[in-house]
Amino acid sequence: MPSISRDEVAHLAKLARLAVTEDELDLFAGQLDVILQSVASVGDIAAADIPPTSHAVPLTNVFREDVVRPSLGQQQALSGAPEAEDGRFRVPRILGEEA
């Protein structure tokens, strides 16, 4: 497998708008080469008989049934609010929004 060249590292650095020294070009070329070899080794795995999956373990969503239960009425819910207006909670304006 061909290693990544200094020119390719310089090109990547330019695309990423990174300032890279000459010493760093050599350092990064070696590091990127190790990474690319590791990624390439994944292709060597004999996985033809393994079906594709989205998770390592089977996951099932567990939902509870919707059951109507008694809850607070509007007045009870608003009774603990610092401010209420027209049957709704009144909260401070954020981000300078206009009403």
N, CA, C and O atoms as a GROMACS GRO file, in nm:
protein
  396
    1MET      N    1   0.085  -0.118   0.000
    1MET     CA    2   0.000   0.000   0.000
    1MET      C    3   0.090   0.124   0.000
    1MET      O    4   0.179   0.136   0.084
    2PRO      N    5   0.066   0.214  -0.094
    2PRO     CA    6   0.150   0.335  -0.099
    2PRO      C    7   0.122   0.425   0.022
    2PRO      O    8   0.008   0.440   0.066
    3SER      N    9   0.229   0.484   0.073
    3SER     CA   10   0.212   0.574   0.187
    3SER      C   11   0.169   0.712   0.136
    3SER      O   12   0.185   0.744   0.018
    4ILE      N   13   0.116   0.791   0.225
    4ILE     CA   14   0.072   0.926   0.190
    4ILE      C   15   0.195   1.016   0.181
    4ILE      O   16   0.284   1.009   0.265
    5SER      N   17   0.198   1.099   0.080
    5SER     CA   18   0.316   1.183   0.057
    5SER      C   19   0.306   1.316   0.131
    5SER      O   20   0.198   1.356   0.176
    6ARG      N   21   0.419   1.383   0.141
    6ARG     CA   22   0.422   1.517   0.202
    6ARG      C   23   0.334   1.613   0.122
    6ARG      O   24   0.267   1.699   0.179
    7ASP      N   25   0.336   1.597  -0.012
    7ASP     CA   26   0.256   1.685  -0.097
    7ASP      C   27   0.106   1.665  -0.071
    7ASP      O   28   0.029   1.761  -0.071
    8GLU      N   29   0.067   1.541  -0.048
    8GLU     CA   30  -0.074   1.514  -0.018
    8GLU      C   31  -0.113   1.573   0.118
    8GLU      O   32  -0.223   1.626   0.134
    9VAL      N   33  -0.023   1.564   0.214
    9VAL     CA   34  -0.049   1.624   0.345
    9VAL      C   35  -0.058   1.776   0.332
    9VAL      O   36  -0.146   1.838   0.391
   10ALA      N   37   0.031   1.835   0.254
   10ALA     CA   38   0.028   1.980   0.232
   10ALA      C   39  -0.103   2.020   0.165
   10ALA      O   40  -0.162   2.123   0.198
   11HIS      N   41  -0.147   1.939   0.069
   11HIS     CA   42  -0.273   1.968  -0.001
   11HIS      C   43  -0.391   1.960   0.096
   11HIS      O   44  -0.478   2.047   0.095
   12LEU      N   45  -0.394   1.856   0.180
   12LEU     CA   46  -0.500   1.844   0.280
   12LEU      C   47  -0.499   1.962   0.378
   12LEU      O   48  -0.604   2.015   0.414
   13ALA      N   49  -0.379   2.002   0.420
   13ALA     CA   50  -0.367   2.115   0.512
   13ALA      C   51  -0.418   2.243   0.447
   13ALA      O   52  -0.484   2.325   0.512
   14LYS      N   53  -0.388   2.259   0.319
   14LYS     CA   54  -0.436   2.378   0.248
   14LYS      C   55  -0.588   2.377   0.238
   14LYS      O   56  -0.652   2.480   0.258
   15LEU      N   57  -0.646   2.261   0.206
   15LEU     CA   58  -0.791   2.251   0.198
   15LEU      C   59  -0.858   2.281   0.332
   15LEU      O   60  -0.965   2.342   0.337
   16ALA      N   61  -0.792   2.239   0.440
   16ALA     CA   62  -0.845   2.262   0.574
   16ALA      C   63  -0.804   2.398   0.629
   16ALA      O   64  -0.841   2.435   0.741
   17ARG      N   65  -0.729   2.473   0.550
   17ARG     CA   66  -0.681   2.606   0.589
   17ARG      C   67  -0.600   2.599   0.719
   17ARG      O   68  -0.619   2.678   0.811
   18LEU      N   69  -0.509   2.501   0.724
   18LEU     CA   70  -0.421   2.484   0.839
   18LEU      C   71  -0.280   2.526   0.802
   18LEU      O   72  -0.231   2.492   0.695
   19ALA      N   73  -0.216   2.599   0.890
   19ALA     CA   74  -0.076   2.635   0.870
   19ALA      C   75   0.009   2.520   0.924
   19ALA      O   76   0.001   2.487   1.042
   20VAL      N   77   0.089   2.459   0.837
   20VAL     CA   78   0.167   2.342   0.874
   20VAL      C   79   0.313   2.368   0.841
   20VAL      O   80   0.345   2.414   0.731
   21THR      N   81   0.401   2.339   0.936
   21THR     CA   82   0.545   2.356   0.913
   21THR      C   83   0.600   2.237   0.835
   21THR      O   84   0.532   2.136   0.819
   22GLU      N   85   0.723   2.251   0.787
   22GLU     CA   86   0.788   2.142   0.712
   22GLU      C   87   0.803   2.018   0.801
   22GLU      O   88   0.783   1.905   0.755
   23ASP      N   89   0.839   2.039   0.927
   23ASP     CA   90   0.854   1.926   1.020
   23ASP      C   91   0.720   1.856   1.043
   23ASP      O   92   0.713   1.733   1.051
   24GLU      N   93   0.614   1.936   1.053
   24GLU     CA   94   0.481   1.878   1.074
   24GLU      C   95   0.435   1.799   0.953
   24GLU      O   96   0.362   1.700   0.968
   25LEU      N   97   0.476   1.840   0.832
   25LEU     CA   98   0.439   1.764   0.713
   25LEU      C   99   0.489   1.621   0.722
   25LEU      O  100   0.416   1.527   0.692
   26ASP      N  101   0.613   1.604   0.765
   26ASP     CA  102   0.669   1.469   0.780
   26ASP      C  103   0.598   1.392   0.892
   26ASP      O  104   0.565   1.275   0.876
   27LEU      N  105   0.575   1.460   1.004
   27LEU     CA  106   0.509   1.397   1.118
   27LEU      C  107   0.368   1.351   1.080
   27LEU      O  108   0.331   1.236   1.104
   28PHE      N  109   0.291   1.442   1.019
   28PHE     CA  110   0.153   1.410   0.982
   28PHE      C  111   0.146   1.304   0.873
   28PHE      O  112   0.054   1.223   0.871
   29ALA      N  113   0.242   1.305   0.781
   29ALA     CA  114   0.244   1.204   0.675
   29ALA      C  115   0.257   1.065   0.737
   29ALA      O  116   0.187   0.972   0.696
   30GLY      N  117   0.345   1.051   0.835
   30GLY     CA  118   0.361   0.922   0.903
   30GLY      C  119   0.237   0.882   0.981
   30GLY      O  120   0.194   0.767   0.976
   31GLN      N  121   0.179   0.978   1.052
   31GLN     CA  122   0.059   0.949   1.132
   31GLN      C  123  -0.059   0.913   1.042
   31GLN      O  124  -0.132   0.818   1.071
   32LEU      N  125  -0.078   0.988   0.934
   32LEU     CA  126  -0.188   0.958   0.843
   32LEU      C  127  -0.169   0.824   0.774
   32LEU      O  128  -0.266   0.753   0.747
   33ASP      N  129  -0.045   0.789   0.746
   33ASP     CA  130  -0.017   0.660   0.683
   33ASP      C  131  -0.059   0.545   0.776
   33ASP      O  132  -0.117   0.447   0.730
   34VAL      N  133  -0.030   0.558   0.904
   34VAL     CA  134  -0.070   0.455   1.002
   34VAL      C  135  -0.223   0.445   1.007
   34VAL      O  136  -0.278   0.335   1.010
   35ILE      N  137  -0.290   0.559   1.007
   35ILE     CA  138  -0.436   0.560   1.011
   35ILE      C  139  -0.493   0.494   0.886
   35ILE      O  140  -0.584   0.411   0.895
   36LEU      N  141  -0.441   0.530   0.770
   36LEU     CA  142  -0.491   0.472   0.645
   36LEU      C  143  -0.467   0.321   0.638
   36LEU      O  144  -0.552   0.248   0.587
   37GLN      N  145  -0.354   0.275   0.689
   37GLN     CA  146  -0.328   0.131   0.692
   37GLN      C  147  -0.426   0.060   0.786
   37GLN      O  148  -0.471  -0.051   0.756
   38SER      N  149  -0.458   0.122   0.897
   38SER     CA  150  -0.554   0.063   0.990
   38SER      C  151  -0.692   0.053   0.927
   38SER      O  152  -0.760  -0.049   0.941
   39VAL      N  153  -0.733   0.158   0.858
   39VAL     CA  154  -0.863   0.157   0.791
   39VAL      C  155  -0.865   0.052   0.681
   39VAL      O  156  -0.964  -0.017   0.663
   40ALA      N  157  -0.756   0.041   0.606
   40ALA     CA  158  -0.749  -0.057   0.498
   40ALA      C  159  -0.756  -0.199   0.551
   40ALA      O  160  -0.808  -0.288   0.483
   41SER      N  161  -0.706  -0.223   0.672
   41SER     CA  162  -0.709  -0.358   0.728
   41SER      C  163  -0.852  -0.404   0.757
   41SER      O  164  -0.877  -0.524   0.764
   42VAL      N  165  -0.944  -0.312   0.773
   42VAL     CA  166  -1.084  -0.348   0.795
   42VAL      C  167  -1.138  -0.422   0.673
   42VAL      O  168  -1.220  -0.513   0.686
   43GLY      N  169  -1.092  -0.384   0.555
   43GLY     CA  170  -1.136  -0.451   0.432
   43GLY      C  171  -1.087  -0.593   0.421
   43GLY      O  172  -1.140  -0.670   0.341
   44ASP      N  173  -0.987  -0.631   0.499
   44ASP     CA  174  -0.933  -0.767   0.495
   44ASP      C  175  -1.014  -0.866   0.578
   44ASP      O  176  -0.991  -0.986   0.572
   45ILE      N  177  -1.110  -0.816   0.654
   45ILE     CA  178  -1.190  -0.903   0.740
   45ILE      C  179  -1.285  -0.985   0.654
   45ILE      O  180  -1.351  -0.931   0.565
   46ALA      N  181  -1.292  -1.114   0.679
   46ALA     CA  182  -1.383  -1.203   0.605
   46ALA      C  183  -1.523  -1.186   0.664
   46ALA      O  184  -1.559  -1.253   0.761
   47ALA      N  185  -1.600  -1.097   0.606
   47ALA     CA  186  -1.733  -1.068   0.660
   47ALA      C  187  -1.843  -1.096   0.558
   47ALA      O  188  -1.955  -1.046   0.574
   48ALA      N  189  -1.814  -1.175   0.456
   48ALA     CA  190  -1.914  -1.201   0.352
   48ALA      C  191  -2.036  -1.273   0.409
   48ALA      O  192  -2.147  -1.254   0.359
   49ASP      N  193  -2.017  -1.356   0.511
   49ASP     CA  194  -2.129  -1.432   0.567
   49ASP      C  195  -2.197  -1.362   0.685
   49ASP      O  196  -2.286  -1.420   0.747
   50ILE      N  197  -2.157  -1.239   0.715
   50ILE     CA  198  -2.216  -1.164   0.826
   50ILE      C  199  -2.314  -1.062   0.769
   50ILE      O  200  -2.275  -0.977   0.690
   51PRO      N  201  -2.441  -1.070   0.809
   51PRO     CA  202  -2.539  -0.975   0.755
   51PRO      C  203  -2.514  -0.834   0.810
   51PRO      O  204  -2.471  -0.819   0.924
   52PRO      N  205  -2.542  -0.733   0.729
   52PRO     CA  206  -2.526  -0.595   0.776
   52PRO      C  207  -2.622  -0.567   0.892
   52PRO      O  208  -2.735  -0.615   0.894
   53THR      N  209  -2.576  -0.488   0.988
   53THR     CA  210  -2.659  -0.451   1.102
   53THR      C  211  -2.641  -0.303   1.132
   53THR      O  212  -2.542  -0.242   1.093
   54SER      N  213  -2.738  -0.248   1.201
   54SER     CA  214  -2.725  -0.109   1.243
   54SER      C  215  -2.678  -0.099   1.388
   54SER      O  216  -2.630   0.005   1.431
   55HIS      N  217  -2.692  -0.209   1.463
   55HIS     CA  218  -2.650  -0.212   1.603
   55HIS      C  219  -2.584  -0.347   1.632
   55HIS      O  220  -2.613  -0.447   1.566
   56ALA      N  221  -2.496  -0.348   1.728
   56ALA     CA  222  -2.427  -0.471   1.765
   56ALA      C  223  -2.520  -0.569   1.836
   56ALA      O  224  -2.501  -0.690   1.828
   57VAL      N  225  -2.620  -0.516   1.905
   57VAL     CA  226  -2.717  -0.601   1.973
   57VAL      C  227  -2.856  -0.562   1.925
   57VAL      O  228  -2.880  -0.446   1.892
   58PRO      N  229  -2.948  -0.658   1.920
   58PRO     CA  230  -3.083  -0.623   1.875
   58PRO      C  231  -3.150  -0.528   1.974
   58PRO      O  232  -3.148  -0.552   2.095
   59LEU      N  233  -3.207  -0.423   1.921
   59LEU     CA  234  -3.275  -0.325   2.005
   59LEU      C  235  -3.423  -0.323   1.970
   59LEU      O  236  -3.461  -0.331   1.854
   60THR      N  237  -3.505  -0.313   2.072
   60THR     CA  238  -3.649  -0.303   2.051
   60THR      C  239  -3.699  -0.188   2.136
   60THR      O  240  -3.667  -0.178   2.255
   61ASN      N  241  -3.777  -0.100   2.075
   61ASN     CA  242  -3.836   0.008   2.152
   61ASN      C  243  -3.949  -0.048   2.238
   61ASN      O  244  -4.033  -0.125   2.190
   62VAL      N  245  -3.950  -0.009   2.362
   62VAL     CA  246  -4.055  -0.053   2.452
   62VAL      C  247  -4.141   0.069   2.482
   62VAL      O  248  -4.095   0.167   2.541
   63PHE      N  249  -4.266   0.061   2.441
   63PHE     CA  250  -4.357   0.172   2.461
   63PHE      C  251  -4.462   0.132   2.564
   63PHE      O  252  -4.503   0.016   2.570
   64ARG      N  253  -4.505   0.227   2.642
   64ARG     CA  254  -4.616   0.201   2.732
   64ARG      C  255  -4.743   0.245   2.660
   64ARG      O  256  -4.739   0.332   2.573
   65GLU      N  257  -4.852   0.186   2.696
   65GLU     CA  258  -4.978   0.224   2.634
   65GLU      C  259  -5.020   0.361   2.685
   65GLU      O  260  -4.996   0.395   2.801
   66ASP      N  261  -5.083   0.438   2.598
   66ASP     CA  262  -5.136   0.567   2.639
   66ASP      C  263  -5.265   0.543   2.716
   66ASP      O  264  -5.361   0.487   2.665
   67VAL      N  265  -5.264   0.585   2.839
   67VAL     CA  266  -5.380   0.569   2.924
   67VAL      C  267  -5.415   0.706   2.978
   67VAL      O  268  -5.330   0.776   3.033
   68VAL      N  269  -5.541   0.744   2.962
   68VAL     CA  270  -5.586   0.873   3.014
   68VAL      C  271  -5.596   0.862   3.165
   68VAL      O  272  -5.663   0.774   3.218
   69ARG      N  273  -5.528   0.953   3.234
   69ARG     CA  274  -5.530   0.956   3.380
   69ARG      C  275  -5.567   1.096   3.427
   69ARG      O  276  -5.547   1.193   3.355
   70PRO      N  277  -5.621   1.105   3.545
   70PRO     CA  278  -5.651   1.238   3.597
   70PRO      C  279  -5.522   1.320   3.611
   70PRO      O  280  -5.418   1.267   3.650
   71SER      N  281  -5.531   1.447   3.578
   71SER     CA  282  -5.415   1.534   3.591
   71SER      C  283  -5.460   1.670   3.640
   71SER      O  284  -5.578   1.691   3.669
   72LEU      N  285  -5.366   1.761   3.651
   72LEU     CA  286  -5.400   1.895   3.698
   72LEU      C  287  -5.487   1.968   3.598
   72LEU      O  288  -5.469   1.956   3.476
   73GLY      N  289  -5.581   2.043   3.650
   73GLY     CA  290  -5.658   2.131   3.565
   73GLY      C  291  -5.576   2.256   3.534
   73GLY      O  292  -5.470   2.278   3.593
   74GLN      N  293  -5.626   2.337   3.442
   74GLN     CA  294  -5.552   2.456   3.400
   74GLN      C  295  -5.524   2.548   3.519
   74GLN      O  296  -5.412   2.596   3.536
   75GLN      N  297  -5.624   2.574   3.600
   75GLN     CA  298  -5.607   2.665   3.713
   75GLN      C  299  -5.509   2.609   3.815
   75GLN      O  300  -5.429   2.683   3.873
   76GLN      N  301  -5.514   2.477   3.839
   76GLN     CA  302  -5.421   2.417   3.934
   76GLN      C  303  -5.277   2.426   3.882
   76GLN      O  304  -5.185   2.456   3.958
   77ALA      N  305  -5.258   2.402   3.753
   77ALA     CA  306  -5.124   2.408   3.695
   77ALA      C  307  -5.068   2.549   3.702
   77ALA      O  308  -4.950   2.568   3.731
   78LEU      N  309  -5.152   2.647   3.674
   78LEU     CA  310  -5.107   2.786   3.673
   78LEU      C  311  -5.097   2.846   3.813
   78LEU      O  312  -5.037   2.953   3.830
   79SER      N  313  -5.153   2.780   3.912
   79SER     CA  314  -5.155   2.838   4.047
   79SER      C  315  -5.016   2.854   4.106
   79SER      O  316  -4.995   2.943   4.189
   80GLY      N  317  -4.921   2.773   4.068
   80GLY     CA  318  -4.785   2.784   4.121
   80GLY      C  319  -4.694   2.870   4.036
   80GLY      O  320  -4.577   2.889   4.071
   81ALA      N  321  -4.744   2.922   3.925
   81ALA     CA  322  -4.661   3.001   3.834
   81ALA      C  323  -4.642   3.142   3.889
   81ALA      O  324  -4.734   3.199   3.946
   82PRO      N  325  -4.522   3.198   3.872
   82PRO     CA  326  -4.501   3.336   3.915
   82PRO      C  327  -4.592   3.434   3.841
   82PRO      O  328  -4.641   3.531   3.899
   83GLU      N  329  -4.615   3.407   3.713
   83GLU     CA  330  -4.703   3.492   3.634
   83GLU      C  331  -4.780   3.407   3.535
   83GLU      O  332  -4.728   3.309   3.481
   84ALA      N  333  -4.905   3.444   3.511
   84ALA     CA  334  -4.988   3.377   3.411
   84ALA      C  335  -5.068   3.483   3.338
   84ALA      O  336  -5.099   3.588   3.394
   85GLU      N  337  -5.101   3.455   3.212
   85GLU     CA  338  -5.178   3.551   3.132
   85GLU      C  339  -5.260   3.473   3.030
   85GLU      O  340  -5.206   3.388   2.959
   86ASP      N  341  -5.387   3.502   3.023
   86ASP     CA  342  -5.478   3.437   2.928
   86ASP      C  343  -5.472   3.284   2.938
   86ASP      O  344  -5.475   3.216   2.835
   87GLY      N  345  -5.462   3.231   3.058
   87GLY     CA  346  -5.461   3.087   3.077
   87GLY      C  347  -5.331   3.018   3.038
   87GLY      O  348  -5.328   2.897   3.018
   88ARG      N  349  -5.222   3.096   3.028
   88ARG     CA  350  -5.091   3.040   2.990
   88ARG      C  351  -4.985   3.092   3.086
   88ARG      O  352  -5.002   3.195   3.152
   89PHE      N  353  -4.874   3.017   3.093
   89PHE     CA  354  -4.760   3.065   3.171
   89PHE      C  355  -4.702   3.187   3.102
   89PHE      O  356  -4.687   3.188   2.979
   90ARG      N  357  -4.669   3.289   3.179
   90ARG     CA  358  -4.602   3.406   3.123
   90ARG      C  359  -4.455   3.396   3.163
   90ARG      O  360  -4.422   3.384   3.281
   91VAL      N  361  -4.369   3.401   3.062
   91VAL     CA  362  -4.225   3.388   3.086
   91VAL      C  363  -4.154   3.510   3.029
   91VAL      O  364  -4.209   3.577   2.941
   92PRO      N  365  -4.034   3.539   3.077
   92PRO     CA  366  -3.961   3.654   3.024
   92PRO      C  367  -3.927   3.636   2.876
   92PRO      O  368  -3.903   3.525   2.829
   93ARG      N  369  -3.927   3.746   2.806
   93ARG     CA  370  -3.888   3.746   2.665
   93ARG      C  371  -3.740   3.711   2.655
   93ARG      O  372  -3.661   3.752   2.739
   94ILE      N  373  -3.702   3.635   2.551
   94ILE     CA  374  -3.562   3.599   2.532
   94ILE      C  375  -3.514   3.647   2.397
   94ILE      O  376  -3.592   3.665   2.304
   95LEU      N  377  -3.384   3.668   2.388
   95LEU     CA  378  -3.318   3.707   2.263
   95LEU      C  379  -3.377   3.831   2.199
   95LEU      O  380  -3.368   3.849   2.078
   96GLY      N  381  -3.436   3.918   2.280
   96GLY     CA  382  -3.485   4.045   2.229
   96GLY      C  383  -3.601   4.031   2.131
   96GLY      O  384  -3.622   4.120   2.049
   97GLU      N  385  -3.676   3.922   2.139
   97GLU     CA  386  -3.788   3.903   2.047
   97GLU      C  387  -3.898   4.003   2.079
   97GLU      O  388  -3.919   4.039   2.194
   98GLU      N  389  -3.966   4.045   1.975
   98GLU     CA  390  -4.080   4.134   1.993
   98GLU      C  391  -4.206   4.051   2.010
   98GLU      O  392  -4.219   3.944   1.950
   99ALA      N  393  -4.297   4.101   2.091
   99ALA     CA  394  -4.422   4.028   2.114
   99ALA      C  395  -4.515   4.043   1.997
   99ALA      O  396  -4.625   3.988   1.998
   0.00000   0.00000   0.00000
